[in-house]
């Protein structure tokens, strides 16, 4: 890279580019690559950073750690569009990596593509159906989209996986309430409050639902 700067200073951009390409092509040490991906953005050299990432995508796509680090590097520098593009390349090479799919869901959500985000998250959950983190995100996404049937399904799946976690019962209570099943909502809210007796939020929700059920 220093040689490239010498050619740049001399006005020979073509030679500088050839040196950069040769330097990147010689990269094969994952530790060295990660070191460069840490240092170059800090020095304001995102063009060189992206060239190294392109090299990873085309020549080192079998290395999941490198691809993941490349996505993280782009995210950390505020380039979600490029991060999503690199994440997509990583998914092509590693289609059964649930964590990659979940990360793509996060990126798509930040880019304003809610439906795409949900599709990637569903794929991640299909590969790792015991991941309560994915279920939490799915429940909240389905509630936001007003898909109450799927929200209920995911909340029940969460409870089956984590029966001592009040979160699942609270979300099921919220879903049942929105579906007009107030008594069932109250029962689940009470269960959440039993599991976390210190939570004033849960107690208040139980009182609110109790009043609603009493007025029916």
C-alpha positions, 0 to 999 in steps of 0.5 A: 500500500505504501508503494501505491502511495509513491506512484500516486504522488508521482501521478501514475494512478495506473501503477498505483492501482496495480500495486494495490491489486497485487497487495490485496491479491497476496493476502491470505493470512486471516489474522493479517486481513482482520488487522487491516480491516481494523486499521484502514477504516480508522485511517480514513481509507475506506476504499482500500478497506472495501477492496480487501472485503471484495477480495474476501468475498471472491477469494476467501468466501469459505472463511465464515469468520472473515466474512462476518468480520467484514460485515461488522467492519462495514456496519461499524463504519455506518455503511449498512448498504455495503454491509448488506451486500457483503452479508448477502455474499456470505449467505450465498457461501454459507446458506445454513448459517442462522446467525448470518441470516439474522444479521441480514434481517437487522441490516434490512430493517435498518435500511427500511425493508421490513418485509425482507427483514422478516423473511430473513429472520424467519429463515434464521428461525427455521434453522435454529428453532430453539433460539429465543432471541429470534423468537423475541424478534419474530413476536415483536415483528408480527405484532407490529405487522398486526399478524396476530395469529403468527404472533400468538404462535411464536409466543406459545413457541417461546413459552414452550422453550422458556416456561420460566421467562415472563416475556413469553406470557406477557407477549401472549397476553398482549396478543390475546388482548388484541384478539379480543380474548380478554380473560385469556390475556389476564391469565397470561399476564398473571402468570408473567407477574407470578414469575417476576413478582418484583415487576411493577409493570406486570402488576399494573398490566394485571390490574388493567386487564382485571378491570377490563374483564370485570366490566364485560 
